[in-house]
Amino acid sequence: MAGELTHMDASGRAKMVDVGEKGETLREGVAEAVISMKPETLALIKEGRIKKGDVLAVAQVAGVMGAKKTPDLIPMCHPIEITGVDFSFRIDDAASSITIQASVRNIGRTGVEMEALTAVSVAALTIYDMCKAVDRGMTIDGMTLVRKSGGRSGIYERPPAGK
């Protein structure tokens, strides 16, 4: 099945994959994205001086909500029971950026990669929304699946940059 598009039927139409015959396994998806901004904006976030509130706390809650709403946003994603979502925010003063990482877990028949990617997307968009009054030039880059585990395909780990 490697290399096949599983979300298309024999006539080339989109379909939701039937996962009914798959066994339940512990699955995890880890994704990240980077939001870059002016150094002054990063300082405001770190000092808690953004008028809309605690930027990273709100972004984390928004990211969890995004993970839970993934099948409502991505048409062929299965509604799944998420068993856990964790976030980390790594501030890089030199690059004036924040790397957002989300880890999503479940025990199920299908993976949680899309939920992890949606979580970091929504978290990054929330940071943008909360800070746009002071910095409309922020950029969101590098959204990627870092790691996935579970299921028939086993473990995937993104190779380090430049490899």
C-alpha positions as CSV (number, residue, x, y, z in Angstrom):
1,M,0.0,0.0,0.0
2,A,3.0,2.3,0.3
3,G,2.8,5.0,-2.4
4,E,-1.0,4.5,-2.9
5,L,-3.5,7.3,-2.3
6,T,-5.9,5.7,0.1
7,H,-8.5,8.5,0.1
8,M,-9.5,7.8,-3.5
9,D,-11.7,5.1,-4.9
10,A,-11.2,3.2,-8.2
11,S,-12.8,6.0,-10.2
12,G,-10.6,8.8,-8.6
13,R,-13.3,10.1,-6.3
14,A,-12.5,11.1,-2.7
15,K,-13.6,8.6,0.0
16,M,-13.1,8.1,3.7
17,V,-10.9,5.1,4.3
18,D,-12.6,2.2,6.1
19,V,-10.6,1.5,9.3
20,G,-13.0,-1.0,10.7
21,E,-10.8,-4.0,10.2
22,K,-7.7,-2.4,11.7
23,G,-6.7,-3.2,15.3
24,E,-6.6,-0.7,18.0
25,T,-3.1,0.5,19.0
26,L,-1.5,3.3,21.0
27,R,-0.8,6.1,18.5
28,E,1.0,9.4,18.8
29,G,1.5,12.3,16.4
30,V,4.0,15.1,17.1
31,A,3.9,18.2,15.0
32,E,5.5,21.6,15.2
33,A,5.3,25.1,13.6
34,V,7.4,28.3,14.1
35,I,6.0,31.8,14.4
36,S,8.4,34.6,13.8
37,M,7.9,38.2,14.9
38,K,9.6,41.4,15.8
39,P,11.8,41.3,18.9
40,E,9.5,43.9,20.6
41,T,6.5,41.6,20.1
42,L,8.3,38.6,21.6
43,A,9.3,40.8,24.6
44,L,5.7,41.7,25.1
45,I,4.6,38.1,25.1
46,K,7.4,37.1,27.5
47,E,6.6,40.0,29.8
48,G,2.8,39.2,29.7
49,R,2.0,42.7,28.3
50,I,-0.2,41.7,25.4
51,K,-3.6,43.3,26.1
52,K,-5.6,40.3,25.1
53,G,-4.0,38.2,27.9
54,D,-1.6,35.3,28.4
55,V,-0.7,34.5,24.8
56,L,0.8,31.1,25.2
57,A,-1.8,29.9,27.7
58,V,-4.6,30.9,25.3
59,A,-2.7,29.4,22.3
60,Q,-2.4,26.1,24.2
61,V,-6.1,25.9,24.9
62,A,-6.9,26.9,21.3
63,G,-4.5,24.2,20.0
64,V,-6.2,21.5,22.2
65,M,-9.6,22.7,20.8
66,G,-8.2,22.5,17.3
67,A,-7.0,18.9,17.8
68,K,-10.5,18.0,19.0
69,K,-12.2,19.7,16.0
70,T,-9.9,18.2,13.3
71,P,-12.6,16.0,11.7
72,D,-14.9,19.0,11.5
73,L,-12.3,20.9,9.5
74,I,-10.5,18.2,7.4
75,P,-13.2,16.3,5.4
76,M,-11.7,12.8,5.3
77,C,-10.5,12.6,8.9
78,H,-12.2,10.2,11.2
79,P,-13.8,11.4,14.4
80,I,-11.6,9.8,17.0
81,E,-11.3,9.8,20.8
82,I,-8.2,11.7,21.8
83,T,-6.6,10.5,25.0
84,G,-4.1,13.3,25.5
85,V,-2.7,16.5,24.0
86,D,0.5,18.1,25.3
87,F,2.1,21.4,24.2
88,S,5.5,23.0,24.4
89,F,6.6,26.5,23.4
90,R,10.3,27.1,22.8
91,I,11.2,30.8,22.7
92,D,14.2,31.6,20.5
93,D,15.3,35.2,21.3
94,A,18.1,35.2,18.7
95,A,15.6,34.3,15.9
96,S,12.7,36.2,17.5
97,S,10.4,33.2,17.2
98,I,8.4,30.7,19.1
99,T,8.5,27.0,18.1
100,I,5.2,25.4,19.0
101,Q,5.1,21.6,19.4
102,A,2.0,19.5,20.0
103,S,1.9,15.8,20.9
104,V,-1.5,14.1,20.4
105,R,-2.3,10.5,21.6
106,N,-5.1,8.0,21.2
107,I,-5.8,4.3,21.3
108,G,-7.5,3.6,18.1
109,R,-7.7,2.4,14.5
110,T,-6.3,5.5,12.9
111,G,-3.5,7.9,13.6
112,V,-3.5,11.3,15.1
113,E,-1.0,13.1,12.7
114,M,-3.7,15.4,11.4
115,E,-4.8,16.3,14.9
116,A,-1.3,17.2,15.9
117,L,-0.8,19.3,12.7
118,T,-4.2,21.1,13.3
119,A,-3.2,21.7,17.0
120,V,0.0,23.6,16.1
121,S,-1.8,25.4,13.2
122,V,-4.5,26.7,15.5
123,A,-2.0,27.6,18.3
124,A,0.1,29.6,15.8
125,L,-2.9,31.4,14.4
126,T,-4.0,32.2,17.9
127,I,-0.6,33.8,18.7
128,Y,-1.0,35.8,15.5
129,D,-4.5,36.9,16.4
130,M,-3.5,37.9,19.9
131,C,-0.5,39.9,18.8
132,K,-1.6,41.3,15.4
133,A,-2.4,44.8,16.9
134,V,1.3,45.3,17.5
135,D,2.9,43.1,14.7
136,R,1.0,42.3,11.5
137,G,4.2,41.1,9.9
138,M,4.4,37.9,11.9
139,T,5.0,34.7,9.8
140,I,4.1,31.1,10.4
141,D,6.5,28.6,8.9
142,G,7.9,25.1,9.2
143,M,4.6,23.3,10.0
144,T,5.6,19.7,9.9
145,L,5.0,16.3,11.3
146,V,8.0,15.5,13.5
147,R,7.1,12.0,14.6
148,K,4.3,9.4,14.5
149,S,4.0,6.0,16.1
150,G,1.5,3.2,16.2
151,G,-0.4,1.3,13.6
152,R,0.8,-0.9,10.8
153,S,3.2,1.6,9.4
154,G,5.1,1.8,12.7
155,I,7.3,4.8,13.6
156,Y,8.1,7.7,11.3
157,E,10.6,10.3,12.4
158,R,11.3,13.4,10.3
159,P,15.0,13.5,9.4
160,P,17.0,16.4,10.9
161,A,17.1,19.5,8.7
162,G,19.6,19.2,5.9
163,K,19.6,15.4,5.7
